[in-house]
Structures are given as structure tokens and as C-alpha cells.
Amino acid sequence: MTDHLTPTIVFKCLADETRIRLMLLIVREDELCVCELTCALNESQPKISRHLAQLRTCGLLKDRRQGQWVYYRLHPSLPDWVVGILKTTLDANQHWLSPDAKRLEEMGDRPQRLAACC
């Protein structure tokens, strides 16, 4: 699934503010639910779901269902160079992402993950 990833594909997938914010939050937290991402970005669920679907189609994210929740994480087969770019971008832009991270931390009733997930 991820063997087709070229720099052009990766950067085109990330060339949207909503998508890069989603990706950096997922890198920061390892895994997030759609409802958590909706709260963190202060955007509508349909908009967040549409962008998550695009990231999944590109091969950057993988999803899993747990009851009523759908969780997203980095695709486990992502090449190291893609993971490195995302982690470097996150490390260098904590200030830019901080309003989203703060909303996420202040979110009440966050869904509980299974202790032995994936």
C-alpha cells in the first residue's frame, strides 16, 4: 500500500493546512479518534472525515474501528523517510500546533482505547 509513495505524492497529500494539522496531531498522540480530531481542529466532522479519507487513500494513515469509534494512526508500513519528515515537522512546529493540542487536552469525555489495541 505504501510502496507507491514518492515525495511528490506525500507532499501533495500534506499540502493542505487541515491535513498537515491532522497528521501532526496523530504523530504527536500516536492514535486519535475522529471526534478527538474534530474537537482539536475545531472543525466539522464531515470536513475532518473527508480529509482523513484522503490521507488514508494516499497511504499515510490506517484506521481501525473500536465499537462506535474510528481511530487513525500512521500507516505501519510508511517508509522511514516519511515518518522522519513528519516527526521533524512536529518537533519544529510545536508552537504552531499548540492551539490544537490545547483543545485536545481540554476535551472532556475522550474515548477510551483498548489496552491491547493493534
TIMI-607100 format. One record per atom (N, C-alpha, C, O): residue in one letter; y, x, z. Coordinates in steps of 0.02 Angstrom, whole numbers, padded with zeros to 5 digits, always signed. Example, Ala and Ser with C-alpha at 12.3 -4.5 7.8 and 13.67 -1.06 7.14 Angstrom:
2
A-00284+00660+00390
A-00225+00615+00390
A-00165+00660+00390
A-00166+00712+00423
S-00112+00642+00354
S-00053+00684+00357
S+00002+00645+00394
S+00057+00670+00402
//
This chain:
118
M-00060+00041+00000
M+00000+00000+00000
M+00063+00043+00000
M+00111+00026-00034
T+00063+00098+00036
T+00124+00139+00041
T+00122+00200-00005
T+00169+00239-00004
D+00069+00209-00043
D+00065+00268-00086
D+00113+00264-00146
D+00124+00314-00180
H+00142+00207-00158
H+00191+00198-00212
H+00262+00215-00190
H+00308+00215-00232
L+00272+00230-00127
L+00340+00241-00101
L+00370+00306-00129
L+00343+00360-00120
T+00426+00297-00162
T+00465+00354-00187
T+00532+00350-00152
T+00549+00299-00122
P+00571+00404-00153
P+00638+00400-00123
P+00679+00343-00152
P+00715+00309-00115
T+00674+00331-00216
T+00713+00276-00247
T+00694+00209-00217
T+00738+00170-00200
I+00630+00196-00211
I+00607+00132-00182
I+00628+00125-00110
I+00654+00074-00090
V+00617+00177-00070
V+00634+00175+00001
V+00709+00163+00011
V+00729+00119+00049
F+00750+00201-00024
F+00822+00194-00014
F+00849+00128-00041
F+00896+00100-00013
K+00819+00102-00094
K+00839+00035-00118
K+00821-00018-00066
K+00860-00064-00055
C+00763-00011-00035
C+00742-00059+00016
C+00788-00057+00077
C+00801-00109+00108
L+00813+00001+00093
L+00855+00010+00152
L+00930+00001+00138
L+00971+00004+00184
A+00948-00009+00075
A+01018-00011+00055
A+01051-00079+00068
A+01088-00104+00026
D+01038-00106+00125
D+01069-00169+00147
D+01079-00163+00222
D+01034-00141+00258
E+01138-00182+00246
E+01152-00172+00318
E+01103-00209+00362
E+01081-00182+00413
T+01085-00270+00345
T+01037-00308+00386
T+00969-00274+00388
T+00939-00267+00441
R+00945-00252+00330
R+00879-00220+00327
R+00877-00155+00365
R+00828-00141+00400
I+00929-00113+00360
I+00928-00050+00397
I+00934-00062+00472
I+00902-00027+00511
R+00973-00111+00492
R+00977-00128+00563
R+00910-00151+00589
R+00889-00131+00643
L+00876-00194+00551
L+00808-00216+00570
L+00761-00157+00578
L+00726-00151+00628
M+00762-00113+00528
M+00716-00056+00530
M+00730-00010+00590
M+00684+00012+00623
L+00794+00003+00603
L+00810+00049+00658
L+00792+00018+00725
L+00770+00054+00771
L+00802-00047+00733
L+00781-00079+00796
L+00705-00076+00804
L+00680-00066+00859
I+00669-00086+00750
I+00596-00083+00754
I+00573-00012+00769
I+00527-00002+00809
V+00605+00038+00739
V+00589+00108+00755
V+00602+00120+00829
V+00562+00152+00863
R+00658+00096+00854
R+00678+00106+00924
R+00629+00073+00973
R+00613+00103+01024
E+00606+00013+00957
E+00565-00026+01003
E+00490-00024+00987
E+00450-00050+01026
D+00470+00004+00932
D+00400+00007+00907
D+00378-00058+00874
D+00346-00057+00821
E+00394-00115+00905
E+00372-00179+00878
E+00419-00233+00905
E+00435-00234+00964
L+00439-00278+00860
L+00483-00333+00881
L+00463-00398+00846
L+00438-00397+00790
C+00474-00453+00881
C+00461-00519+00856
C+00521-00544+00816
C+00577-00520+00826
V+00510-00590+00770
V+00565-00619+00731
V+00619-00647+00777
V+00679-00637+00763
C+00600-00680+00830
C+00650-00710+00875
C+00692-00656+00909
C+00751-00666+00920
E+00662-00599+00925
E+00700-00544+00955
E+00750-00514+00905
E+00806-00498+00923
L+00727-00508+00843
L+00771-00480+00791
L+00828-00528+00775
L+00884-00507+00762
T+00814-00592+00776
T+00865-00643+00764
T+00919-00639+00817
T+00978-00642+00802
C+00898-00632+00879
C+00945-00627+00935
C+00984-00561+00931
C+01045-00561+00939
A+00950-00506+00919
A+00982-00441+00918
A+01035-00435+00864
A+01089-00407+00875
L+01021-00462+00805
L+01068-00457+00750
L+01117-00516+00748
L+01164-00516+00708
N+01105-00566+00790
N+01148-00624+00794
N+01154-00657+00725
N+01209-00675+00702
E+01096-00666+00692
E+01092-00696+00626
E+01042-00753+00627
E+01003-00760+00675
S+01042-00793+00575
S+00996-00850+00572
S+00924-00827+00559
S+00913-00774+00529
Q+00877-00866+00583
Q+00806-00850+00574
Q+00787-00846+00500
Q+00751-00800+00481
P+00810-00892+00457
P+00792-00885+00386
P+00817-00820+00354
P+00782-00789+00315
K+00878-00799+00372
K+00904-00736+00345
K+00862-00677+00369
K+00845-00634+00328
I+00846-00674+00433
I+00806-00619+00460
I+00737-00619+00428
I+00712-00567+00408
S+00706-00677+00424
S+00638-00682+00394
S+00638-00660+00321
S+00591-00627+00298
R+00690-00677+00284
R+00694-00657+00214
R+00698-00581+00208
R+00665-00551+00166
H+00739-00549+00250
H+00745-00476+00247
H+00681-00442+00271
H+00661-00391+00244
L+00649-00470+00322
L+00585-00442+00345
L+00532-00447+00290
L+00493-00401+00281
A+00531-00502+00253
A+00484-00510+00198
A+00497-00457+00144
A+00449-00430+00116
Q+00559-00442+00130
Q+00575-00391+00081
Q+00551-00322+00105
Q+00523-00284+00065
L+00561-00307+00168
L+00538-00243+00195
L+00462-00239+00196
L+00434-00185+00184
R+00429-00294+00209
R+00356-00296+00207
R+00331-00287+00136
R+00283-00250+00124
T+00363-00320+00087
T+00344-00314+00017
T+00354-00242-00008
T+00314-00218-00048
C+00406-00209+00015
C+00418-00139-00004
C+00364-00093+00025
C+00354-00037+00001
G+00329-00115+00077
G+00279-00074+00109
G+00303-00036+00170
G+00268+00007+00196
L+00364-00052+00193
L+00392-00017+00251
L+00369-00047+00317
L+00365-00012+00367
L+00356-00112+00319
L+00336-00147+00380
L+00268-00179+00373
L+00245-00195+00318
K+00238-00189+00430
K+00175-00227+00435
K+00186-00279+00488
K+00219-00267+00538
D+00157-00338+00478
D+00165-00391+00527
D+00098-00410+00557
D+00045-00395+00529
R+00102-00443+00614
R+00042-00471+00646
R+00063-00535+00682
R+00119-00541+00706
R+00017-00581+00686
R+00030-00644+00720
R-00006-00643+00787
R-00063-00622+00793
Q+00031-00665+00837
Q+00002-00674+00904
Q+00025-00742+00928
Q+00081-00750+00952
G-00019-00791+00923
G-00001-00860+00940
G+00054-00884+00894
G+00047-00881+00833
Q+00109-00907+00923
Q+00165-00931+00883
Q+00212-00876+00859
Q+00258-00889+00820
W+00202-00815+00883
W+00248-00761+00868
W+00223-00718+00810
W+00163-00709+00801
V+00270-00693+00770
V+00254-00644+00718
V+00292-00580+00736
V+00353-00580+00743
Y+00254-00526+00742
Y+00282-00462+00762
Y+00283-00414+00702
Y+00239-00417+00659
Y+00334-00371+00700
Y+00341-00322+00647
Y+00344-00253+00677
Y+00373-00241+00729
R+00312-00206+00641
R+00313-00136+00660
R+00312-00095+00595
R+00300-00122+00541
L+00325-00031+00601
L+00321+00012+00542
L+00251+00010+00514
L+00202+00007+00552
H+00245+00011+00449
H+00179+00011+00418
H+00144+00075+00441
H+00172+00130+00436
P+00082+00070+00466
P+00048+00129+00493
P+00034+00183+00442
P+00020+00240+00460
S+00036+00166+00377
S+00023+00216+00325
S+00086+00245+00295
S+00083+00278+00242
L+00143+00234+00327
L+00205+00263+00300
L+00200+00339+00297
L+00175+00370+00344
P+00223+00368+00243
P+00223+00441+00240
P+00268+00470+00294
P+00317+00439+00314
D+00252+00529+00317
D+00292+00562+00369
D+00365+00570+00350
D+00409+00565+00393
W+00379+00582+00287
W+00448+00591+00267
W+00490+00528+00277
W+00549+00532+00293
V+00459+00468+00268
V+00495+00406+00279
V+00508+00395+00353
V+00563+00378+00374
V+00456+00407+00394
V+00464+00400+00467
V+00517+00449+00492
V+00558+00431+00534
G+00516+00509+00466
G+00566+00559+00485
G+00637+00538+00469
G+00682+00547+00510
I+00647+00510+00411
I+00714+00485+00391
I+00736+00430+00439
I+00794+00430+00462
L+00692+00384+00454
L+00710+00328+00499
L+00726+00353+00569
L+00775+00331+00599
K+00686+00398+00596
K+00698+00424+00664
K+00762+00465+00667
K+00800+00460+00715
T+00774+00505+00616
T+00835+00545+00614
T+00896+00499+00609
T+00947+00511+00643
T+00892+00447+00568
T+00947+00400+00561
T+00959+00363+00627
T+01017+00354+00646
L+00906+00343+00661
L+00914+00310+00725
L+00947+00357+00776
L+00994+00337+00810
D+00922+00417+00781
D+00949+00466+00829
D+01023+00479+00817
D+01061+00487+00865
A+01044+00481+00755
A+01113+00498+00738
A+01160+00438+00740
A+01221+00446+00732
N+01132+00378+00750
N+01174+00318+00744
N+01163+00269+00802
N+01169+00208+00792
Q+01148+00294+00860
Q+01138+00251+00919
Q+01201+00209+00932
Q+01195+00150+00949
H+01259+00239+00925
H+01322+00203+00938
H+01330+00144+00890
H+01353+00091+00910
W+01311+00153+00827
W+01317+00100+00776
W+01270+00042+00791
W+01286-00016+00779
L+01211+00059+00818
L+01160+00008+00833
L+01168-00021+00903
L+01135-00070+00919
S+01212+00007+00944
S+01215-00013+01014
S+01232-00087+01025
S+01204-00116+01072
P+01274-00121+00986
P+01284-00193+00999
P+01220-00233+00989
P+01206-00280+01027
D+01181-00215+00938
D+01117-00249+00926
D+01068-00235+00983
D+01034-00281+01007
A+01064-00173+01004
A+01019-00154+01058
A+01038-00189+01123
A+00995-00210+01162
K+01103-00195+01135
K+01127-00229+01196
K+01107-00302+01195
K+01084-00329+01245
R+01117-00336+01138
R+01097-00407+01133
R+01022-00415+01145
R+01000-00462+01177
L+00983-00368+01119
L+00911-00371+01128
L+00893-00362+01202
L+00851-00399+01228
E+00924-00314+01235
E+00910-00302+01305
E+00931-00360+01350
E+00899-00373+01401
E+00983-00396+01330
E+01007-00453+01369
E+00970-00518+01353
E+00982-00569+01386
M+00927-00516+01303
M+00891-00577+01282
M+00844-00600+01337
M+00805-00560+01363
G+00847-00663+01355
G+00801-00692+01403
G+00740-00719+01367
G+00742-00731+01307
D+00686-00729+01403
D+00625-00759+01376
D+00598-00723+01316
D+00578-00754+01267
R+00597-00656+01318
R+00566-00619+01263
R+00491-00630+01264
R+00461-00634+01318
P+00461-00636+01206
P+00389-00648+01204
P+00350-00589+01232
P+00371-00531+01225
Q+00294-00603+01264
Q+00253-00551+01293
Q+00201-00528+01242
Q+00169-00569+01209
R+00193-00464+01236
R+00142-00436+01192
R+00077-00428+01229
R+00076-00419+01290
L+00023-00433+01192
L-00042-00419+01222
L-00045-00346+01243
L-00019-00303+01208
A-00075-00333+01299
A-00079-00265+01324
A-00116-00219+01277
A-00100-00160+01272
A-00165-00245+01242
A-00206-00204+01196
A-00193-00224+01124
A-00241-00232+01086
C-00131-00231+01105
C-00117-00251+01036
C-00131-00194+00988
C-00126-00136+01005
C-00148-00212+00928
C-00160-00168+00870
C-00174-00097+00890
C-00185-00055+00847
//
